[in-house]
Amino acid sequence: MSQTVTRALRLLTELGEGERSLDQLAEVLGVHKTTALRLMQSLEDERFVYRDADYRYHLGAGLFALASLAMEQRGIRRIAAPHLAALNAATGQTVHLAAYEGGEVVYIDKYDSRHKVRMYSRVGLRAGLHNTAVAKVLLADLPLSERRRAVAGIDFTPHTPHTITGPQQLLAELETVAAQGWAQDHAEHETFINCIGAPVRDASGRAVAAVSISVPDVVAPYEQVLELLPQLLETARAVSADAGAPEDRLPSSPTERK
């Protein structure tokens, strides 16, 4: 194996332990910062790593593609699969699983609606941070300082008349989402789609994913989509329990809906 490849893999392994500065990465390799920077730039170009606002490096979204087979065999996607399939079968609607990484929310699994009108979405596609239920769920779970930093970096493009168009409005909604334990997209991303989302937690108690139900308004109006909330919350709770979430961190049960 070439020295360059070995060094790149070592850097990725190091970042698997947590975020690092360029100085720290150079020290790991025992090289000058310029050498480490060249390696990181190459990895960043391929989205294997990303650099945050504080110039610290993290593992990037490009690794999702390389990890696709591993995702089939383990992790939250595997744990969630039977529950998501059951929710899809019971409701007949589109069910998504999404995760937050590197300032992006990415769909990591999808179960299509049995209706003719379907959503354009796919595994690996990014979800809008200010106009999708899954993104609101995941942003709402971030520590307040991280939440504010994430919101500050959003380009508030208005996709529909209902799209949130400013940071203060989104931060206020995220407070509501954090308090009630679920989020909605009321025709905010597409005028004809309504969506509800809930968090999936692991043994750490943090939201490692979000599960959602999306429904075209020609199939069911917004009020009927909200009636699916108990099933959504029950699914999120079941997945979280299987993922080892502490009892006091399980998503709200349907009877606790606000």
C-alpha positions in Angstrom: 0.0 0.0 0.0 1.4 3.4 -0.9 2.5 5.8 1.7 -0.2 8.4 0.6 -3.0 5.9 0.9 -1.8 4.7 4.3 -1.6 8.2 5.6 -5.1 9.0 4.3 -6.6 5.9 5.9 -4.8 6.8 9.1 -6.3 10.2 9.1 -9.8 8.8 8.5 -9.3 6.4 11.4 -8.1 9.2 13.6 -11.2 11.3 12.7 -13.3 8.3 13.6 -12.3 9.0 17.2 -13.6 12.6 16.9 -12.9 16.0 15.4 -9.3 17.1 15.0 -7.4 20.3 14.0 -4.9 20.3 11.2 -2.1 20.5 13.8 -3.3 17.4 15.5 -3.6 15.5 12.3 -0.1 16.5 11.2 1.2 15.3 14.6 -0.6 11.9 14.2 1.3 11.4 11.0 4.5 13.0 12.1 4.6 15.3 9.1 4.6 19.0 8.4 1.2 20.8 8.3 1.5 21.4 4.6 1.7 17.6 3.9 -1.3 17.0 6.1 -3.2 19.8 4.5 -2.7 18.3 1.0 -4.1 15.0 2.1 -7.1 16.6 3.8 -7.8 18.7 0.8 -8.0 15.6 -1.4 -10.2 13.9 1.1 -12.4 17.0 1.4 -12.8 17.2 -2.4 -14.3 13.7 -2.3 -16.5 14.6 0.7 -14.8 12.0 2.9 -14.1 14.7 5.4 -15.4 18.2 6.0 -14.0 21.2 7.8 -16.3 23.2 10.2 -16.4 26.9 11.0 -13.7 26.4 13.6 -11.4 24.8 11.1 -11.7 21.4 12.7 -12.0 18.3 10.5 -14.7 15.6 10.8 -15.7 12.5 8.8 -17.7 13.5 5.8 -20.9 12.4 3.9 -18.9 10.8 1.1 -18.2 7.9 3.4 -21.9 7.0 3.3 -21.5 5.6 -0.2 -18.5 3.5 0.8 -20.4 2.3 3.9 -23.6 1.3 2.1 -22.9 -2.5 2.5 -22.0 -2.1 6.1 -25.2 -0.1 6.6 -27.2 -3.1 5.3 -25.5 -5.3 7.9 -25.6 -3.2 11.0 -26.3 0.1 12.6 -29.5 2.1 13.0 -30.7 1.4 9.5 -30.6 -2.4 10.1 -32.3 -2.0 13.5 -35.0 0.3 12.1 -35.7 -1.7 8.9 -38.5 -4.1 10.2 -40.2 -1.3 12.1 -40.1 1.0 9.1 -41.4 -1.7 6.8 -44.3 -2.4 9.2 -45.1 1.4 9.4 -45.1 1.6 5.6 -47.3 -1.5 5.3 -49.8 -0.2 8.0 -50.1 3.3 6.6 -49.4 2.8 2.9 -47.4 6.0 2.9 -43.8 6.9 2.2 -41.5 6.3 5.2 -38.1 7.8 5.4 -35.1 7.4 7.8 -32.6 10.3 7.9 -29.4 11.2 9.7 -27.6 14.4 10.5 -23.9 14.6 9.6 -21.6 17.5 8.8 -24.2 20.1 8.7 -26.4 18.0 6.4 -29.4 15.8 6.8 -29.3 12.8 4.5 -31.9 10.1 3.8 -30.4 6.8 4.7 -33.5 4.6 4.0 -36.8 4.9 2.2 -40.0 2.8 1.9 -42.2 3.9 -1.0 -45.9 4.7 -0.8 -48.3 2.2 -2.4 -50.1 5.1 -4.0 -49.5 6.3 -7.6 -48.5 9.8 -6.4 -45.0 9.4 -4.8 -42.3 11.7 -3.5 -39.1 12.3 -5.4 -36.5 11.3 -2.9 -33.9 8.6 -2.6 -31.3 7.2 -0.2 -28.3 9.6 -0.1 -30.3 12.7 -1.1 -30.0 15.7 1.2 -33.1 17.0 3.0 -33.7 20.7 3.4 -32.6 21.9 6.8 -35.4 24.5 7.2 -38.3 22.8 5.4 -38.4 19.1 6.2 -39.7 17.3 9.3 -36.6 15.0 9.6 -34.2 17.9 9.6 -36.2 19.8 12.2 -36.2 16.8 14.5 -32.4 16.3 14.2 -31.6 20.0 14.5 -33.9 20.3 17.6 -31.9 17.6 19.3 -28.6 19.5 19.0 -27.2 21.3 22.0 -28.4 24.9 21.8 -25.0 26.4 20.7 -24.7 23.8 17.9 -28.3 24.3 16.9 -27.8 28.1 16.6 -24.6 27.6 14.6 -26.3 25.2 12.2 -29.2 27.5 11.7 -26.9 30.4 11.1 -25.4 28.6 8.1 -28.7 27.8 6.4 -29.7 29.4 3.1 -33.3 30.1 3.7 -34.5 29.5 0.1 -38.4 29.7 0.0 -39.6 26.6 -1.8 -43.3 27.2 -1.1 -45.4 30.0 0.5 -45.2 28.0 3.8 -41.4 27.7 3.9 -39.6 29.1 7.0 -37.6 32.1 5.7 -35.4 33.2 8.6 -33.3 31.9 11.5 -35.4 33.3 14.3 -38.5 31.7 13.0 -36.7 28.3 12.6 -35.1 28.5 16.1 -38.6 29.2 17.6 -40.0 26.2 15.7 -37.1 24.0 16.9 -37.9 24.9 20.5 -41.4 23.7 19.9 -40.1 20.5 18.2 -37.8 19.8 21.1 -40.6 20.2 23.6 -43.2 18.1 21.9 -40.9 15.4 20.5 -42.0 15.5 16.8 -41.9 17.9 13.9 -44.0 18.7 10.8 -43.5 19.9 7.3 -46.8 21.5 6.4 -46.3 22.0 2.6 -43.0 23.7 3.3 -40.7 21.8 0.9 -43.3 20.9 -1.7 -46.7 22.5 -2.0 -48.5 19.1 -2.3 -46.7 17.1 0.5 -47.3 17.1 4.2 -44.9 15.3 6.5 -44.4 14.4 10.2 -41.2 13.2 11.8 -39.9 11.8 15.1 -36.5 11.1 16.6 -34.8 7.7 16.9 -32.4 7.5 19.8 -29.6 5.1 20.7 -27.9 4.1 23.9 -26.4 7.6 24.2 -29.9 9.1 24.4 -29.2 11.4 21.5 -31.2 11.4 18.2 -29.1 9.4 15.8 -31.8 9.4 13.1 -35.3 10.6 12.4 -38.2 8.7 10.9 -41.0 10.3 9.0 -44.2 9.7 7.1 -44.9 11.8 4.0 -48.3 12.1 2.3 -49.4 13.9 -0.9 -52.4 16.1 -0.2 -54.3 14.3 -3.0 -54.0 11.1 -0.9 -54.9 12.7 2.4 -55.2 16.3 3.8 -53.0 17.7 6.4 -55.4 16.9 9.3 -55.4 13.2 8.3 -51.6 13.2 8.2 -51.6 14.3 11.8 -53.8 11.4 12.7 -50.9 9.1 11.8 -48.7 10.7 14.5 -49.5 7.9 17.1 -48.2 5.2 14.7 -45.1 7.3 13.9 -44.3 7.9 17.5 -44.8 4.2 18.4 -42.5 3.2 15.6 -39.8 5.7 16.7 -40.1 4.4 20.2 -39.8 0.8 19.1 -36.7 1.5 17.0 -35.1 3.5 19.9 -35.8 0.7 22.3 -34.1 -1.8 20.0 -31.2 0.6 19.6 -30.7 0.6 23.4 -32.1 4.1 24.3 -32.6 4.7 28.0 -36.2 4.5 29.1 -36.3 8.1 30.0 -35.0 9.1 26.6 -37.5 7.1 24.5 -39.6 9.2 22.1 -43.0 10.2 23.5 -45.6 7.6 23.5 -48.8 8.3 21.5 -50.7 9.1 24.6 -48.2 11.9 25.4 -48.9 13.7 22.1 -49.1 17.5 22.5 
